[in-house]
Amino acid sequence: MSLDIVQMVLVTVLAAATPLILAALGELVAERAGVLNLGVEGMMIFGAASGFAVAMETGSTLLGALGGTLAGIALAALFGILTVGLAANQVASGLALTILGLGLSGLVGATYVGTKRDPAAHLHLPGLTEMPGVGRLLFGQDAFVYAALALVAGVWWFLWRTRTGLTLRAIGDDHVATHALGLPVRKVRFLAVLFGGACAGLAGAYLSLAYTPFWAPGMTAGRGWIALALVVFASWRPLRVAAGALLFGGTTVLQLHAQAAGIGLPGQVLSALPYLATILALVLLSLGRRQGGSLAPAALGRDFIPTR
């Protein structure tokens, strides 16, 4: 197998992993603060529809990405008001957010179904992008991919190397004690939820502006749920999120190549491979931790009602 073929496969895997990296990192920050948001799929699909609509109306991919990000923030703000502000049940609110996002995406994208546009521009550095073996992989990606990789490093640095990140993690582990120390539990959690919404909206915008690029109902195809599972699979650590996203992205690419090669299996089975891999990974992870306990933030999913 030539270096160019290997590079082509790696570029495809990285492209498939990018929306998972973006969405999972946002959810990771929210869960580290103690908030479980099951509405990632809804925020992603609404971001995809809104980003595509803005890009079509303005002719700007950058504004489209911003529109998708703001759409995710808007839904996340609603979720934050319900769960952080009013202490509503996080699981029920997250599921309702997914349903709402799916409905709003159909409304926003109704006039754009099947419409195509030019994909987001890719970086091109003369002499570097044409390098054999690694040129396109390192110097030929679009801005979404570089943003996702930068976000991995940024979230890792924030959580493990800053005082604010330490505060956020402490709130996710024990909101009662941190509140007693005078830390702004609800403010930190609300901002973490907004960050998660921004990442999910940007991930959706990537799908409709760069990865496909067109709008179709349901185009997230369960990636939001995979992102949720990926956070657990990665033990709530950013670098492991990136590695897991590449693994699941590779599974997605594998099933596409398997279908193209005409392997004698039903197409539905091959299309289910990424989701089967997700379930298998979670089962193995659960079995491996049965003796050592969970690594999840201790206050994850627990409502916080200040006593004074």
N, C-alpha and C positions, 0 to 999 in steps of 0.2 A: 504494500500500500504506500503510495507516494505521499510526500509531505503536504502537497497541495490538497489531497483528498482528506488527510487528517485535519488540516486546517479548516477545510470546508465543514467537516462534521463538528469541530469544536466551535466554530462561529455559529452554527445552527443551534447547538446545545446552549450556548451562552444567550442567544436571542430568546430561546424558549424559557430559560431560567430567569430572565430579567424581571418579568411581571411578578414572579413568585418571590424574588428577593425584595422587591419594593414593598409589596403588600405584607409579607411576613415580617419585615423589619418594623414597619409601623405597628403591627399587632404586637410584636415583641415588646416595644416600648410601653404600649398601653397595658399589657399584662404584667410587665415588671412593676407598674404602678398599682397593680391590684385590680384592674378592670378587664373583664372578659367580654370582648365585643365579637359576637357571632355574626355581625352584619357586614363582614369584609366583602362577601360576594356582592351584596347589594351596593356598597359603595364603589366597588370596582366597575360594575356594569353601568351605574349611573355616571361615573367618571368617563367611561368609554363613550357613552352616548353624548354627554355634554361636551367633551373634548372634541369629538368629531364634528358636532354641530357648530361649535365656535370656530374651528379650523376652516370649515366649509364657508362660513359666512364672512370671515376675515381674510382668508387666504394665508393665514400664518400658523405654522405648526407650533411655534412658541406660545402663541395666545391659546391655541387649542390645548396644549399641555397645561397651561395655567387654568383654563376653564375646567378641565377634568379634575385638577387638584382642588379647586374651589368647590366643585360639586361634591367631592368626597368630604371636604371640611364641613359643608353645610349639613350633610347627613350625620356626620360625626357629632356636630354641635347639638343636633336634636337628640341623639343618643346620650350625649353627655348631660344634657339638661334633665333627661328622664332618670338616668341611673346615678349620676354623681350628685345632681342638684336635688332630685325628688326621691332618691333611693328606691327607684323602681327595680324590679327583678331584671338582672342583667341578661340572663338567658332568653327570657321572653322578649325583652326589648331588642336584643340582637337579631332574633329570628324575624320580628316584625320589621326591623330595619332592612333586612334582606328582601322581604316581600315588597316593601315600599320602594326600594331602589330598583327592583325589577319593573315595577309598574311605572315609575317615573322615567326610566330609560326607554320604555316603549313609547311613552308620550313624547319625549324630547326627540327621539330618533325616528319617529313615524315617517317623516318626509325624506329620510336619508337611507332607507333600507335598500341595500344593494349598491349604493353609490360608492364609487371608488375615487381615490385621490392619490397624488404622488406621495410616496412614503417619506418619512423624515430623512433629511440629508445625512449622509455618512461622512465621517472625517476622511480627508484625503491629504496626505503629506507626501509630496513627490520624493521618491527615493526610499521612503519608509513603508508606505502602504503596499508597494510592489515587492517588498522583500519576500523571498520564498520561505514558505513554512509558517511564518508568524506575522507577516506584514498586515494582512487583513484582520487577523485576530487582535492585534495590539493597536493598530493605527487606522483601522477601517470601520469602526463601529459608529452607531449613531449616538447622539447626546444622551438618550435615555439609558443606554448601557453604561456609559461612563458615570452617569449620575448614580445609578444603582451601586456600582462598585465603590464610588466615593462615599455613599451612604453607609455601606458596611463598615468602612473604617471610621466614619464620623460617629455612628451609633456606638461602636465599640469604645472609642475614646471617651464619648460622653458618659456612658454608663460606668466605666471602670477607671477613669482618670480625672473626673471632675467632681467637685463637691455637690453640684446639683444632681448629677447622676447617682451619687451615693444617697442623697435625700430621697430621690425617686424610688430607688431599690428598697430603702428602709421603709417607706410608706407601703410598698407592695408586700412587705413581710409582716408589718405590724402597724396598722393605721391608728390603733388606740394609743400605743406608746408614743408614736411620732406626734400625734395630736397633743398629747400631754406635754410634750417638749416644746410646743408652740409652732410646729411646722404646719404649713398650709396644705393640709391633706387634699381637700376638695379642689383647690386651685391647681395643684400639681397633677391630680388625676384628670381634671378636665383638659388641661393642656396636652397631656399624654394622649388622650382620646382624639383631640384635634389633630395631633401629629399622625396618629394612626390613620385617620380619615384622609389626610393629605397624601400619604403614601399609597393608600388603596386607590384613591382617585387618579393619581399619577400612573399607577400600574394599569388601570383601565384605559387611560388615555394612550399609553404605549401600545396597547393591543390594537386600537382603532386607528392610530396615526402612524405607526411604524411596523408593527409585527405583521399586520394583515395586508394592507391598510384599507379597510372599508368598515361600514357599520352593518351589523346584523344582530337581531334580537338574540340574547343568550350567548353572545360570542365569548364571554368569560369561561363558559363551559366547566364550571366547578373549580376554577383556579383559586377562588377565594377560600373555598373549603380546604383545598390542598395547602394554602398558605397557613391556615389555622393549624392544621396538623403538623406542618413544617416547624412551627414554633415549638411544639411539644417535642418533636423529633430532635430538634437542635438543643434541647435542654435550656431554652431561654438564653442562648448565647449567640451574638451576631455573626461571628465567624463560622459557626456551625450552620447557621441559617443559609449562608452563601454556599457552603459545601452541599448541604441537603438540597438546595434549589437546583444546583448543577446536576445532582443525582437524579432528581425527578424530571428535570429538563431533558436529561439524556434518555430517560425512559420514554418520554413523549416522542423524541426524535427516533428512537428505536422502533416504536410501533409504526411510525410513518414509513420508515425504510422497509420494515417487514411487509407492510401492505404493498409497497411498490415492487418488492421482490417476488410477490405472488406466493408467499408461504401459505400452505394449505390450511389456514385457520380462518374462521369467520371474522369479518371485519369488525364486528361488534366486540369480539374478544380482544383483538389487538387494540382497539380504541380504549378498552377498559384497563389496559396495562398500567398507566400512570396512577389510577385510583387503587388498583390492586396492590401496587408497590407501596402506596401510602398506607393502606391498611396493614400490610405485612410489616412495614417498618414500625408502626405504632404497637403492634402486637409484640414484636421482638423487644422493643424498648420497654414495654410494660413487664415482660417476663424477666428482663435483665435487672429491673429495679425492684423487684418484689422483695428482695432482702434488704436493700438499702433505703427504701422510702422514696418519696417523690422529691424532685428538685424544683418543683413549681414554687413561685412566690407564695408564702404562707397565707396571705390575705386575698389571694386571687378569687374573684367572684363574690366576695363578701361585701355586703352593703355597709356603708359608713354613715352613721348619724351622729353628729357632734352632740355631746352632752351639755356643752356650755359655749 
